[in-house]
Amino acid sequence: MLKIAFASTDQEKVDMHFGGAERLVIYDVSPGRADLVGVMEFVKAEQVGEAGRAGMTETVQDKVIPKLEFVDGCAAVYAASIGANSVRRLMKAGIQPIVVDEGHDIVDLLNEVSLALVYGGLPWVDKAKKKAEASSASAAPENKAESRKLIASVEELD
């Protein structure tokens, strides 16, 4: 129901800055289920001198543009850090930027979203769910490379 992206080196933990992420992972999350739908590798942003790096905003080498294109259609992006400029760009694209502690387990975040889809409690999920329901243009299911069973009810927590 909702596509969620994570900045992760190992597809297990959120451990990268969004703008400098060398890998982004996207899951399609519905109550009780998360399906891996995409993994993309990116070129590392190179340091240039003491005060800058290649791939700055609005330059020919803007390294955030391919990341924004990859996460297009996602409801949220989780990262260990997200710069102010990337936050603005994500919000403009209708994507909720979410900063979590480095090393946060992706499966825990997927379970949190799964439960929020059923019970509410995360305002951005509620908003994204309404937006997804409003756009009746549901795409055909994609070929899922990896699928995870998630928690779909509080009874399963015991």
N, C-alpha and C positions, 0 to 999 in steps of 0.2 A: 504494500500500500504506500509506504513512504521510502524514498531512496535517501540513504544517509551515507556520507563520505567520512573517511577517517585518514588522517595523516599518520602513516605507520611504516616502519622499516620492515616489520616481520608479519604483518597482518594479524597480530595478536594483541598488540598494545599501541595506544596513541603515544607517539614519542617524537613527533616532528613539528616544526614551525610550518604553518600553511605555505607561506611564500617561498620558503626554502626547501619544501618537501621534495624528496627524491622519489617518493611513491605515495599514491593515494589509492584507497580501497573503497569500493562502493557496495553496500548491501541494500537489498530491497527488503524492508521490514514490514511484517504484518503480525497480527496477534498470534503469538506462539511459534513464529517462524522468521528466519532471516536467511536470505539467499544471496550468495556472492554473485554480483552481476558485472563487476569490473575491477581491474587493477591496472594502473598506469604508472610507468616509470618516467621520471623527468630528469632533465639535465641539471646538474648541481650549479647553483649560483656561485660564481667565482668572485673572490675578493679582488678589488682593484685599488691599490694604494692603501692608505690608512683609513680613509673616510668613506669609501664607497665599494660597490660591487657591481659586476656586470648584471644585466637583467633588471634594471630599474624601471619603474613605472613609466609608461608612455614612450619608451624608447623602442628601437627596432628589436632589441633583445629582451623585452619585457617578459620575464619568466612566469609571471602570474597569469597572463592571458591563456596559455594552454591549460593551466589548472582550472581556471574559471570555465573554460569550454568543456573540460572533462566532467566537472561537477554540475553542469547545467542540467536542470531538472531535479536536482537533489533538494530535499527539504532543509537539510542541515549539513554542516561540516564541523567535525570535531578535530581539534588540533591542540598541541601542547602550548602553542602561542599563535596569535594572529595579529599582524600589524594593523594599525588604524586605517591605512589606505586599503588594505585587503578587506577589512571589516566593512568599509563603505561600499566597496565593489561587490562583495557577496550580498549585502543587504539590498543593493540596487537590483541585483539579479533575483531577489526573492528567496535567498538562501540564508538560513539562520547560522551565524558563526558561533561556535561554542568552544570555549577554552577549558580544558580539563588538566589535571595534574599529569605531568609526564609519566608514562608508564601505566596509565589507567587501562585496564583490560577492556578490549573492544566488546567481548561477549557480555560483560556487565552492562555496558552502555546500550547494547542491543536489547538486552532484557528490560532495561529501564524504559526504552522506547516502546517495546512490545506491551508492557503493562500499562503505559500511558495511553496507548491506542485503545485499550479496553476500559480503563478506569479514569482516564484523564489525569490531571495533576501537573502536567508540564505544559505551560501556556503555548510554547512554540509548537508542540505536537498537536494540541487542540486546533490551533490555527491552520497548520499544514493539513491536518485531517479534513477540516471543512473545505479547504481549497481543493484537495484531491477529490472529495466527494462532489464538489461543484463542477469540476471539469469531468464530464462523463466520457471524455475521450480516453478510455482505458486502452493502453497498448496491449498487444498480444503478449503472453508470457514469453520472456526471453529464455535462452538456453542457460540454465543455472549450473555453474561449475561446482559450487559448493553450497550446501544447505545446512543450517543449524536449527535444531529444535530449541525454542525459547520458552520462557515462562509465560503462560497465557492467563493465569489466575493466581490470586494470593494464596489459594489452597495448596498450590504446588510448592510454595516456599517452605512448608513444614517438612 
